[in-house]
Amino acid sequence: MAEKFQVVVIGGGPGGYVCAIRLAQLGLKTACIESRGALGGTCLNVGCIPSKSLLNLSEEFHKVKFLSNKGIEVGDVKLNLEKMMKSKDKAVTVLTKGVEFLLKKNKVTYFKGHGSFKSANEILIKNEKGEETLIESEKTIIATGSVPVSLPGIEFDEGIIVSSTGALKLNKVPKKLVVVGGGYIGLEMGSVWSRLGAEVHVVEFLDHITPGMDKEISKEFMKILKKQGINFHMQHKVEEIKKNNSGALVSTTDKDGNTKDFDCDVVLISVGRKANTNGLNLEMTGVELDERNRVITDKNFKTNIENIYAIGDVIQGPMLAHKAEDEGIAVAEIIAGQSGHVNYDTIPGVVYTTPEVASIGKTEEQLKDKNVSYKIGKFSFMANSRAKAIDDAEGFVKILADEKSDKVLGAHIIGPHAGELIAEIGIAMEFGASSEDIARTCHAHPTFSEAVKEAALSVDKRAIHS
């Protein structure tokens, strides 16, 4: 007899495992299926966590080389890439084991293997030995995430032509790295290898990096990255990538039709991700997909099939771990008869380069497109005491508020600890705060957060320190 569950979650990434834990907390008999052999999904295994580890370690390496400029004398600084990679892997292992413990603690049944639908209420699990287990589910949540997209006709070998997964596992620093795509992931990985000694070239089809980001922030971001030694080739289209004896040759054309070739050791293709719906046998259930193979859901994350739901990267919306987590909790509460909800207007996005870049809410471009009248408040970290004291003062805070009501509509930060600072504005927006509310809140001195307060003051042209 197949074991029966009230809810089965297919996928143990940030959306899936969080959803499973919340379902169990709400008293439902829950199972979670993960094919990778380790919980945490792309984010924990080959995404957010290992990349942040390498970003931090490469930044430490870079800083140490210049400590003598600040009166701290050190000897020769050498890179031990093997040890650095082991440190990164240790962080991943500790966290994946931690997630497994959380499932056990919350009495979630964890299946290691690939889950697919045998019918709308039956899930077939095949483990790495080829052994099959059939379970029954009253309700099923698809949380299978996303996978990297390559260019047409070009396959990842994860050695020379790599996705973000391969870029996290290079066994030596490339002399020359070409990054195809100027989005979050490509710039983060480009920053890592640039700091470790690679010559990095970013090839981008558009005329700006980080598509969808506030244009003023994007422009400042590119200026800073150029100063750090990253080379940009904008409005260039990749025509072909051919492997050769030294690595690969990347052939491009610019907007005027001129050709340019890049001979390099490694090519990182970072042009986006796609929903991971293959292998789920969705045809057996009748679940509908959109033109991008994403699962179509309603506002309650329900598909066109009554007992099947979907969350995270596999449905529409930003492909962010924290978005998936919030959706996982929301759908669990909806299934349990509560009123789960996700506010998509207050989902932050962060680029973990140095400096960090963070945003929440609307950009100027979006407000202009919707004919919304707004005010801008800006404050530079150059005028922030804490940032100046530690010589980390690049960037600024920008707050957008409704011209009449003063309600905060969006915020964009480039500078130290931007990913942490954006949370304050997220809370403010969640409570419908005005820029004056932020401006009248006492902030400790000296802190980076004072730049947020000063930007809020600047909305009404009353900043004190600029």
C-alpha positions in Angstrom: 0.0 0.0 0.0 1.3 3.5 -0.9 1.9 5.8 2.1 -0.7 8.6 2.2 0.1 12.2 2.9 -2.2 15.2 3.3 0.4 17.4 1.4 3.5 16.5 -0.7 6.0 19.2 -1.7 8.1 18.3 -4.8 11.3 20.2 -4.4 13.4 20.9 -1.3 14.7 24.4 -2.1 14.0 27.6 -0.2 10.4 27.6 -1.2 9.8 23.8 -0.9 11.4 23.1 2.5 10.0 26.2 4.1 6.6 25.3 2.8 6.9 21.8 4.1 8.0 23.0 7.6 5.1 25.4 7.8 2.6 22.7 6.7 3.8 20.4 9.4 3.6 23.3 12.0 0.0 23.6 11.0 -0.7 20.0 11.8 -0.7 18.5 8.3 1.0 15.1 7.5 3.7 16.3 5.0 6.3 14.9 2.8 9.1 16.7 0.9 10.9 15.2 -2.1 14.3 16.4 -3.3 16.2 14.9 -6.2 19.6 16.6 -5.5 20.5 14.4 -2.6 20.9 17.6 -0.4 18.2 20.0 0.6 18.3 23.7 0.0 17.9 23.7 -3.8 19.9 25.8 -6.2 20.2 28.6 -3.6 21.9 26.7 -0.9 23.9 24.2 -3.0 25.0 26.0 -6.2 23.6 29.6 -5.9 23.1 32.1 -3.2 25.1 30.6 -0.4 28.3 29.4 -2.2 28.4 32.5 -4.2 28.2 34.7 -1.1 30.9 32.7 0.5 33.2 33.3 -2.5 32.2 36.9 -2.7 33.2 37.4 0.9 36.4 35.4 0.7 37.6 37.1 -2.5 36.8 40.5 -0.9 38.9 39.6 2.1 41.7 38.6 -0.2 41.5 41.8 -2.1 41.4 43.9 1.1 44.4 42.2 2.7 46.5 43.1 -0.3 46.0 46.8 0.4 46.0 46.9 4.2 49.5 48.4 4.2 47.9 51.6 2.8 46.0 51.9 6.1 49.0 51.2 8.4 48.6 47.5 8.7 51.8 45.8 7.4 51.4 42.3 6.2 53.8 39.9 4.4 53.3 38.4 0.9 49.6 37.6 0.3 49.0 34.4 -1.6 45.9 32.8 -2.9 45.2 29.2 -2.0 42.1 28.5 -4.2 41.8 24.9 -3.1 41.4 26.0 0.6 39.0 28.8 -0.4 36.8 26.3 -2.3 36.9 24.0 0.7 35.7 26.8 3.0 32.9 27.5 0.6 31.9 23.8 0.5 32.0 23.6 4.3 29.5 26.4 4.6 27.1 24.7 2.1 27.4 21.3 3.9 26.7 22.7 7.3 23.6 24.6 6.1 22.2 21.7 4.0 22.5 19.4 7.0 20.8 22.1 9.1 17.8 22.1 6.8 17.6 18.3 7.0 17.6 18.6 10.8 14.7 21.1 10.6 12.6 18.8 8.5 13.2 16.0 11.0 12.5 18.3 13.9 9.2 19.3 12.4 8.3 15.6 11.5 8.3 16.2 7.8 8.9 12.9 5.9 11.9 13.5 3.6 12.3 11.5 0.4 15.6 11.6 -1.5 14.9 11.0 -5.2 13.2 12.4 -8.3 9.5 13.0 -7.9 7.0 12.9 -10.8 3.3 12.6 -11.1 1.8 9.2 -11.9 -1.7 10.8 -11.5 -3.0 13.9 -9.9 -2.9 12.2 -6.5 0.0 9.8 -6.9 3.7 10.7 -6.8 6.4 8.3 -8.0 9.8 8.8 -6.4 12.9 7.3 -8.1 16.1 7.3 -6.1 19.7 7.3 -7.4 19.8 3.5 -7.3 16.7 3.4 -9.6 14.4 2.1 -6.8 10.9 3.4 -7.0 8.5 4.4 -4.2 4.8 5.4 -4.8 3.1 7.7 -2.4 -0.4 9.3 -2.4 -1.2 12.9 -1.7 -4.4 14.8 -1.1 -2.7 18.0 -2.2 0.7 18.5 -4.0 2.9 21.6 -4.3 5.3 22.0 -7.2 8.4 23.8 -5.9 11.1 22.5 -8.4 12.8 25.9 -9.0 14.7 26.9 -12.0 17.8 26.0 -14.1 20.3 28.2 -16.0 19.6 29.1 -19.6 22.3 28.9 -22.3 22.4 30.5 -25.7 20.9 28.7 -28.7 23.0 25.8 -29.8 25.6 26.2 -27.0 25.8 23.6 -24.2 27.4 24.0 -20.8 30.4 21.7 -20.2 30.9 23.4 -16.7 34.7 23.5 -17.4 35.2 26.0 -20.2 31.6 27.0 -21.1 30.1 27.4 -17.7 26.8 28.3 -16.0 26.8 29.9 -12.5 27.2 26.3 -11.2 30.5 25.8 -13.0 31.7 29.3 -12.1 31.5 28.4 -8.5 33.8 25.3 -8.9 36.7 26.5 -11.2 39.9 24.8 -10.0 42.1 27.7 -11.1 41.8 31.4 -11.7 41.2 32.0 -15.4 43.6 34.5 -17.0 40.7 35.8 -19.0 37.0 35.3 -18.2 34.2 36.4 -20.5 30.8 36.9 -18.9 27.9 36.8 -21.3 25.1 38.9 -19.6 25.2 41.9 -17.3 22.7 40.7 -14.8 23.0 40.0 -11.0 24.6 36.6 -11.2 27.1 37.4 -14.0 28.3 40.5 -12.2 28.7 38.7 -8.8 30.7 35.9 -10.3 32.7 38.3 -12.5 33.5 40.3 -9.3 34.8 37.1 -7.5 37.2 36.1 -10.3 38.3 39.6 -11.0 39.3 40.1 -7.4 41.2 36.8 -7.5 43.2 37.9 -10.5 41.2 37.2 -13.7 40.8 39.7 -16.5 37.0 40.0 -16.8 35.0 41.1 -19.8 31.3 41.5 -19.6 29.4 41.2 -22.9 25.9 42.6 -22.7 23.2 42.9 -25.5 21.5 45.9 -23.9 22.9 49.4 -23.4 22.9 49.0 -19.6 23.6 46.4 -17.0 21.2 44.9 -14.5 18.0 45.1 -16.5 15.0 46.2 -14.5 17.1 48.1 -12.0 16.6 51.8 -11.5 18.6 53.3 -14.3 20.5 55.9 -12.1 21.7 53.1 -9.8 22.6 50.9 -12.8 24.7 53.7 -14.3 26.5 54.3 -11.0 27.0 50.6 -10.5 28.7 50.1 -13.9 30.9 53.2 -13.2 32.2 51.6 -9.9 32.7 48.2 -11.5 34.8 49.7 -14.3 37.0 51.4 -11.6 37.5 48.0 -10.1 38.9 46.7 -13.4 35.9 45.0 -15.0 35.6 45.6 -18.8 32.2 46.2 -20.3 31.2 45.7 -24.0 27.6 47.0 -24.3 25.2 46.4 -27.1 27.2 43.4 -28.2 25.4 40.2 -29.4 27.2 36.8 -29.1 27.1 35.1 -32.4 29.2 32.0 -31.7 31.3 30.4 -29.0 33.9 27.9 -30.1 36.1 25.9 -27.9 39.8 25.8 -28.8 43.2 24.6 -27.4 43.4 27.6 -25.0 39.8 27.7 -23.9 37.2 29.4 -26.1 36.7 32.0 -28.8 33.6 34.2 -28.3 32.5 36.0 -31.5 30.3 39.1 -31.2 28.8 41.9 -33.2 27.9 45.3 -31.9 24.9 47.5 -32.7 26.6 48.8 -35.9 27.4 45.3 -37.2 31.1 45.5 -36.3 32.6 42.1 -35.2 34.7 41.6 -32.1 36.3 38.3 -30.9 37.3 37.4 -27.4 39.9 34.7 -26.8 39.5 33.5 -23.2 40.0 30.6 -20.8 36.5 30.4 -19.5 33.1 31.7 -20.7 30.3 32.2 -18.1 26.9 32.3 -19.8 24.6 34.2 -17.4 21.6 35.2 -19.5 18.8 34.1 -17.2 17.1 31.0 -15.8 14.0 29.0 -16.8 11.4 27.1 -14.8 12.4 23.6 -14.0 9.2 21.7 -15.1 10.8 18.9 -17.2 10.5 15.4 -15.8 7.5 16.1 -13.6 5.2 14.2 -16.0 2.7 17.1 -15.8 1.0 15.9 -19.0 -0.4 13.1 -16.8 -2.2 15.7 -14.6 -3.3 18.2 -17.1 -1.6 21.1 -15.3 -1.3 24.1 -17.6 2.0 25.8 -18.5 2.5 29.3 -20.0 4.7 30.0 -23.1 7.8 30.0 -20.9 7.0 26.6 -19.4 6.1 28.1 -16.1 3.2 26.6 -14.1 0.1 28.8 -14.4 -1.5 29.6 -11.0 -4.2 31.8 -9.5 -3.7 34.3 -6.6 -3.8 31.4 -4.2 -1.0 29.5 -6.0 -3.5 26.9 -7.3 -3.2 25.4 -10.8 -6.1 24.5 -13.0 -6.1 21.2 -11.3 -7.9 21.4 -8.0 -5.4 19.7 -5.7 -2.1 20.9 -7.3 -0.3 24.1 -6.4 3.0 25.7 -7.4 5.4 28.3 -5.9 8.8 29.9 -6.5 10.8 30.1 -9.6 8.5 27.6 -11.3 5.7 30.2 -11.5 5.8 33.8 -12.7 7.6 36.6 -10.8 11.2 37.4 -9.7 13.3 34.3 -9.3 14.4 35.0 -5.8 14.8 32.6 -2.8 13.0 34.9 -0.4 10.1 35.3 -2.8 9.8 31.5 -2.9 10.0 31.3 0.9 7.2 33.8 1.3 5.1 32.0 -1.2 5.8 28.7 0.5 4.5 30.0 3.8 1.5 31.7 2.1 0.3 28.5 0.3 0.8 26.4 3.4 -1.5 28.7 5.4 -4.0 28.8 2.5 -4.2 25.0 2.4 -4.6 25.0 6.2 -7.6 27.3 5.9 -5.8 30.5 6.8 -5.3 33.7 4.7 -1.7 33.5 3.4 -0.6 36.4 1.4 2.5 37.8 -0.4 3.0 41.5 -1.0 4.9 41.6 -4.3 5.4 45.3 -4.1 7.8 44.9 -1.1 10.1 42.1 -2.3 13.7 43.3 -2.2 16.4 42.5 -4.7 20.1 42.5 -3.8 23.4 42.2 -5.8 26.1 41.1 -3.4 29.0 42.8 -5.1 31.2 45.4 -3.5 29.5 47.8 -3.1 26.2 46.0 -2.6 23.2 47.1 -4.6 19.6 46.7 -3.2 16.2 47.8 -4.4 12.6 47.5 -3.3 9.3 48.8 -4.8 9.1 50.9 -7.9 11.9 52.4 -10.0 11.8 55.9 -11.5 11.2 54.4 -14.9 8.2 52.4 -13.7 6.6 55.4 -12.0 7.1 57.5 -15.2 5.5 54.7 -17.3 2.4 54.8 -15.0 2.3 58.6 -14.8 2.7 58.6 -11.1 3.9 62.0 -9.7 6.8 61.4 -7.3 9.5 63.1 -5.2 13.1 62.0 -4.9 15.4 62.0 -1.9 19.0 61.1 -2.3 22.0 61.0 0.1 25.6 60.0 -0.7 27.6 57.7 1.5 30.4 60.3 1.0 28.6 62.4 3.6 28.0 59.5 6.0 30.3 59.4 9.1 30.5 55.7 9.5 31.2 55.1 5.8 33.9 57.8 5.7 35.5 56.5 9.0 36.1 53.0 7.4 36.9 54.3 3.9 33.8 52.6 2.3 31.9 55.6 1.0 31.0 54.8 -2.6 27.3 55.0 -3.6 24.1 56.6 -2.3 20.6 56.0 -1.0 17.6 57.0 -3.2 14.0 57.1 -1.9 11.0 57.7 -4.1 7.8 59.0 -2.5 4.4 59.9 -3.8 4.3 63.6 -4.5 1.0 64.2 -2.7 0.8 61.6 0.1 4.5 61.2 0.7 4.0 57.4 0.8 7.2 55.6 0.1 6.9 53.9 -3.4 10.4 52.5 -3.8 14.0 52.7 -2.7 17.3 52.0 -4.3 20.7 51.8 -2.5 24.2 51.3 -3.8 26.8 51.2 -1.1 28.0 49.4 2.0 25.6 46.9 3.6 22.8 47.9 1.1 21.3 44.4 1.4 20.7 45.0 5.1 19.7 48.6 4.9 16.9 47.9 2.4 15.0 45.9 5.1 14.3 49.1 7.0 12.5 50.5 4.0 10.8 47.2 3.4 9.2 47.4 6.8 8.3 51.1 6.3 6.6 50.2 3.0 4.8 47.2 4.5 3.2 49.6 7.0 2.4 52.2 4.4 4.9 54.7 5.8 5.7 58.1 4.4 9.3 59.4 3.9 8.6 61.7 6.8 8.0 58.7 9.1 11.5 57.4 8.2 13.0 60.9 8.6 11.5 61.4 12.1 12.7 58.0 13.3 15.9 58.3 15.4 18.8 56.4 13.9 22.0 55.6 15.9 25.1 57.6 15.2 27.5 56.7 13.6 25.8 54.1 11.4 25.3 53.4 7.7 21.5 53.6 8.3 21.8 57.3 8.9 22.1 57.6 5.1 18.6 56.2 4.8 17.3 58.8 7.3 19.1 61.6 5.4 17.7 60.4 2.0 14.2 60.5 3.6 14.9 64.0 4.9 16.1 64.9 1.4 12.7 64.0 -0.1 11.5 67.3 1.4 14.8 69.0 0.7 15.8 69.1 4.4 18.8 66.8 4.6 21.2 68.0 7.3 24.6 66.7 6.1 24.4 67.5 2.4 
